[in-house]
Amino acid sequence: MKKIMLMVVILSAVCLAAISASAGGASPGLWDVYRNVFVDAKYIDLTHAFEPVQPVWPGFGQATFKPATAGNRIEGYIDVGQQFEYEKHGFVATAYELTTDQYGTQLDPPAHWEKMGATISDIPATYAVRPLVVIDIHEKVARDSGYHLQVGDINNWEREHGRIPAGSVVMVRSDWYQGWSNRERFNQKPFPGVGLEALKFLHLQRNILFHGHEPLDTDTTPTLEGEYWLLHNHFAQAEGVANLDKVPEAGALIAIGFAKPLGGTGGYARYIAIAPGDWPHGVSIRQVPGAPLPVQPHPLKRDENGVMRPTP
């Protein structure tokens, strides 16, 4: 029997909240929905933390992390070029030299390839929360590392779970993210992708918001035909996604956050799956309330790459 979709639970909670409100017993607005649904839901991070040494398209370089230094002198406090330190100034800060906005888990806007396309700062706030669909091809990828999602895979998903909701985000599970630490192999062909006809079907027949995949390219064709078609037709996509093996194929939501550089041609993104409370993976707000945040086991110090880490 299919799992009841979280969207149905939320709609039910909204209806109950409305009934309670009419009786004068509800909290304002959507607070009852939060309390009745989201507090006990399970949250799974689908995002790689970006770092100085990681997979990136070979045409781009690696990022650099280093201590932030003062750009202005403050009398009796700090001189130009001096590093901020806990002991001297009470705080630290980090400077990031980023070679590209196409780095790590990301959101690609059309402007990445299309000169008339929307930039990251044009992405609407309505991207924030959507139904999440996960189409699993990892067994096919295990047999053929160059396998690309086909329309038949989408049809198989719909036979089991029903029609893909309009406006949803479709993530393609390949388990390729598990090789993230093997920087040389991660970008080498063959790697899994998403076929052009599958992309067209998802957007033109199912009207999804965008799709996402675990590698850093959409496909392995000589012209990147899938990425070309997507971005020139003014669709976005997610790349470098992680942990899709820990998310239900149907019934979850996805929360979408990204940096908003003005006119940005790529976005450092954070994707969080929100699964029903009985899902075995992830953590709930009751389990991890988020305030106060945990204390480090050792004082933070910079490693050889400039990353702040707890160090004995």
C-alpha positions, 0 to 999 in steps of 0.5 A: 500500500502506498505511503500517504503523501506528506502534501495530503497530511499538510492539506489536512492540517490546514483544513483542521487549522481552519476548523479550529480557527472558526471555533476560536482555538487555532494559532495564527496563520500556518503555526498549527501546520508547523506544530502538527506536521513540521515539528515531527517531520524528518529532515535530510540534508541533500547538500555537499559542504563546499570546501577548498579541495573538491570535485569541480568542472576541470575548466574551473579552479579550486576555492581558497579559504583563509583568514579575513584581514582588516581592510581598514585601521581602527585606532587601538583595535586593529591595523590594515592587513591584520588577521582577526583572532579570538584572543585579540579581537573576540571573533574570527572571520574567513575570506573565501576566494571562489573561482566560480559560482558553479561550485559544489551543490548548486542551482543553475539559472538559465543565465549560465548558458542563455544571455537572455536568461534569468539570473540567480537574483531573479529566482522567485521566492516561490521556489522555497518549498515544493513536492519532492520526487526521487527517481531511482536509477542507481541499480542501472548505474551500478551496471553501467556508470554512464546510464542516463535517465530515460522516459521509461524510468519516469513511467515506471515511477508513475506506475508505482506512485502516481502522476508526478505533481506539477511544480515539483522538483524531480531528483535523479538518484544515481548514488554517484554522490558517494564518490565525492571524495574521489575528486579525479574520478567524479568528473571523468566519463562515464558518469550518470546523467539525464537524457534529453527526452526525459528532460523534455518529458518532465518539463513539457508533459509534467510541468515540473519546477526543475530537476536535479542530479548528483554529478556536476553535469547534466549529461555526457553528450559532446555538446551537453545537449540536455543542459543546452536545452534546459537553460536555453528554454529558461528552466533551472536545474540542481547539480551536485546533490547528495543523500538521495538514497536516504529520501523516500521516492514519493511523499516528501517535500524539498526546502530550497535555499541559495545565495543571492548574488546580484546577476549571479550565473550560478547559485551555492545551494542548500537543499533539504528534504522533509519526509514524513515523521515515520521515515527512518532517515533524517532528524526531527525538530524535536530531536534537533531543535537547533538552539542552542547549537552544539559546542565543539569538542575542541577549540576551532583552528584552521587546517592546512587549507584554511578550514576551521575545524575542532582541533585538540 
